[in-house]
Amino acid sequence: MTTVLLLFYYRQGLLKFVVSKENKMSKNKIDGIMRKGVQSVFTVKEKTFLTPHYIRVKFAMNDEQLELFSNVQTGGHNKLFFPDETRRTYTTRHIDFVEKELWVDFVAHGDNGPASAWANRTSPGDRLAIGMKEGRRPLFPEVDEYLFIGDSTALPVIGAMLEQLPANVQVQVIMEIPGKEDELKLCSEAHLATRWVYNSEPEQNSDLAALVRNMEFSGGNRFVFVAAEYDTAKNLKNYFRNELAWPSETFSVVSYWKRGESEDQSSAKRREERQLSV
Ligand SMILES: Cc1cc2nc3c(=O)[nH]c(=O)nc-3n(C[C@H](O)[C@H](O)[C@H](O)COP(=O)(O)OP(=O)(O)OC[C@H]3O[C@@H](n4cnc5c(N)ncnc54)[C@H](O)[C@@H]3O)c2cc1C
């Protein structure tokens, strides 16, 4: 029934919905505020390979969509609804209210998943339904030092967070990407130090967790954010929470995908992991 309704509204071209009562209530418990879901069908305006493994899709926004999405958070996550009825979670990399654009950056990992395959093939004029939650909860707490760690899927959220940091803080970024040609220019007003780590086969393994485990951490007023593949996320969450016994508000570790499994297959397990994070 939900799918039928979604298809109906999808064909209307534009829709605005309020999340189910159950979701509203659970969100109430977390935020103390109602968070509305907004959704619309967007038209692809431009597609660019930022690097060999990275595709930026810019969607055009009409005035009605600008109004509808005026309260969503850049760097927040969204849901992309594909024509074959699968849906995937991505990051709202940027909403440009002047150019009237919404940006989503896709890791091009081949045609083995509907999202990556769609991004590979899409061209201007294609349409895609995108949903987001309203709300402008800060993406990070206010501290003096930040450490952002991620693989390619985390570049959009880390890019957005960097752009939101104030000038008077230190931030270190450790990014795992396929190769040197995939490095992107990162912008921040903060004092930024970036370390790129190369891994041409992220679907086989990753040394990211081992690298972080070899780091020395000072006792400063610091926040660590990690978004990466399931095994890396699980490893580092265990390290920070159980082995280093850091207070939960000082770190956030999120699994963004799982090797060998589609998002549908892995999401329940990853949701469980997320609930265990701060
Ligand atoms: C909150 C959140 C925000 C996210 N934001 C982004 C974002 O902005 N950009 C982005 O690219 N991804 C992002 N991701 C990750 C993205 O949702 C997954 O990579 C998703 O699995 C891609 O869907 P798909 O249809 O391409 O592949 P799926 O159908 O889910 O998977 C098919 C196969 O591809 C493999 N696979 C999936 N992702 C990758 C990858 N990155 N590299 C190599 N193999 C992979 C799977 O293990 C599986 O074997 C985000 C995830 C979360 C939870």
The ligand as an SDF file (V2000), in Angstrom:
LIG
                    3D

 53 58  0  0  0  0  0  0  0  0999 V2000
   23.7700    8.1380    6.5390 C   0  0  0  0  0  0  0  0  0  0  0  0
   24.4480    7.6420    5.2560 C   0  0  0  0  0  0  0  0  0  0  0  0
   24.9000    8.5600    4.3180 C   0  0  0  0  0  0  0  0  0  0  0  0
   25.5300    8.1130    3.1320 C   0  0  0  0  0  0  0  0  0  0  0  0
   25.9710    9.0390    2.2290 N   0  0  0  0  0  0  0  0  0  0  0  0
   26.5710    8.6280    1.0700 C   0  0  0  0  0  0  0  0  0  0  0  0
   26.9830    9.5800    0.0780 C   0  0  0  0  0  0  0  0  0  0  0  0
   26.7540   10.7880    0.1900 O   0  0  0  0  0  0  0  0  0  0  0  0
   27.6200    9.1050   -1.0290 N   0  0  0  0  0  0  0  0  0  0  0  0
   27.8650    7.7610   -1.2300 C   0  0  0  0  0  0  0  0  0  0  0  0
   28.4530    7.3790   -2.2510 O   0  0  0  0  0  0  0  0  0  0  0  0
   27.4500    6.8460   -0.3030 N   0  0  0  0  0  0  0  0  0  0  0  0
   26.8040    7.2500    0.8100 C   0  0  0  0  0  0  0  0  0  0  0  0
   26.3680    6.3210    1.7260 N   0  0  0  0  0  0  0  0  0  0  0  0
   26.6340    4.9000    1.4590 C   0  0  0  0  0  0  0  0  0  0  0  0
   25.6340    4.2860    0.4650 C   0  0  0  0  0  0  0  0  0  0  0  0
   24.3190    4.3560    1.0310 O   0  0  0  0  0  0  0  0  0  0  0  0
   26.0070    2.8210    0.2140 C   0  0  0  0  0  0  0  0  0  0  0  0
   27.2850    2.7580   -0.3820 O   0  0  0  0  0  0  0  0  0  0  0  0
   24.9850    2.0910   -0.6140 C   0  0  0  0  0  0  0  0  0  0  0  0
   25.1750    0.7080   -0.3920 O   0  0  0  0  0  0  0  0  0  0  0  0
   25.1220    2.3560   -2.0990 C   0  0  0  0  0  0  0  0  0  0  0  0
   24.0070    1.7620   -2.7470 O   0  0  0  0  0  0  0  0  0  0  0  0
   24.1440    0.9840   -4.1240 P   0  0  0  0  0  0  0  0  0  0  0  0
   22.7580    0.7850   -4.6290 O   0  0  0  0  0  0  0  0  0  0  0  0
   25.1450    1.6660   -5.0050 O   0  0  0  0  0  0  0  0  0  0  0  0
   24.7780   -0.4260   -3.7150 O   0  0  0  0  0  0  0  0  0  0  0  0
   24.0320   -1.6250   -2.9100 P   0  0  0  0  0  0  0  0  0  0  0  0
   22.9460   -2.2160   -3.7400 O   0  0  0  0  0  0  0  0  0  0  0  0
   23.6550   -1.1680   -1.5560 O   0  0  0  0  0  0  0  0  0  0  0  0
   25.2290   -2.6900   -2.7930 O   0  0  0  0  0  0  0  0  0  0  0  0
   25.6450   -3.4740   -3.9190 C   0  0  0  0  0  0  0  0  0  0  0  0
   27.0890   -3.9620   -3.7000 C   0  0  0  0  0  0  0  0  0  0  0  0
   27.9540   -2.8310   -3.7300 O   0  0  0  0  0  0  0  0  0  0  0  0
   28.7860   -2.8080   -2.5710 C   0  0  0  0  0  0  0  0  0  0  0  0
   29.0260   -1.4030   -2.2020 N   0  0  0  0  0  0  0  0  0  0  0  0
   28.1240   -0.5150   -1.6740 C   0  0  0  0  0  0  0  0  0  0  0  0
   28.7150    0.6810   -1.4730 N   0  0  0  0  0  0  0  0  0  0  0  0
   30.0030    0.5330   -1.8720 C   0  0  0  0  0  0  0  0  0  0  0  0
   31.1250    1.4050   -1.9170 C   0  0  0  0  0  0  0  0  0  0  0  0
   31.0400    2.6860   -1.5160 N   0  0  0  0  0  0  0  0  0  0  0  0
   32.3010    0.9290   -2.3990 N   0  0  0  0  0  0  0  0  0  0  0  0
   32.4260   -0.3520   -2.8300 C   0  0  0  0  0  0  0  0  0  0  0  0
   31.3880   -1.2380   -2.8190 N   0  0  0  0  0  0  0  0  0  0  0  0
   30.1970   -0.7910   -2.3450 C   0  0  0  0  0  0  0  0  0  0  0  0
   27.9910   -3.5670   -1.5080 C   0  0  0  0  0  0  0  0  0  0  0  0
   28.8330   -4.1180   -0.5370 O   0  0  0  0  0  0  0  0  0  0  0  0
   27.2920   -4.6390   -2.3420 C   0  0  0  0  0  0  0  0  0  0  0  0
   28.1490   -5.7360   -2.5350 O   0  0  0  0  0  0  0  0  0  0  0  0
   25.7150    6.7280    2.8880 C   0  0  0  0  0  0  0  0  0  0  0  0
   25.2250    5.8010    3.8430 C   0  0  0  0  0  0  0  0  0  0  0  0
   24.6000    6.2580    5.0050 C   0  0  0  0  0  0  0  0  0  0  0  0
   24.0890    5.2330    6.0020 C   0  0  0  0  0  0  0  0  0  0  0  0
  1  2  1  0
  2  3  1  0
  2 52  2  0
  3  4  2  0
  4  5  1  0
  4 50  1  0
  5  6  2  0
  6  7  1  0
  6 13  1  0
  7  8  2  0
  7  9  1  0
  9 10  1  0
 10 11  2  0
 10 12  1  0
 12 13  2  0
 13 14  1  0
 14 15  1  0
 14 50  1  0
 15 16  1  0
 16 17  1  0
 16 18  1  0
 18 19  1  0
 18 20  1  0
 20 21  1  0
 20 22  1  0
 22 23  1  0
 23 24  1  0
 24 25  2  0
 24 26  1  0
 24 27  1  0
 27 28  1  0
 28 29  2  0
 28 30  1  0
 28 31  1  0
 31 32  1  0
 32 33  1  0
 33 34  1  0
 33 48  1  0
 34 35  1  0
 35 36  1  0
 35 46  1  0
 36 37  1  0
 36 45  1  0
 37 38  2  0
 38 39  1  0
 39 40  1  0
 39 45  2  0
 40 41  1  0
 40 42  2  0
 42 43  1  0
 43 44  2  0
 44 45  1  0
 46 47  1  0
 46 48  1  0
 48 49  1  0
 50 51  2  0
 51 52  1  0
 52 53  1  0
M  END
$$$$
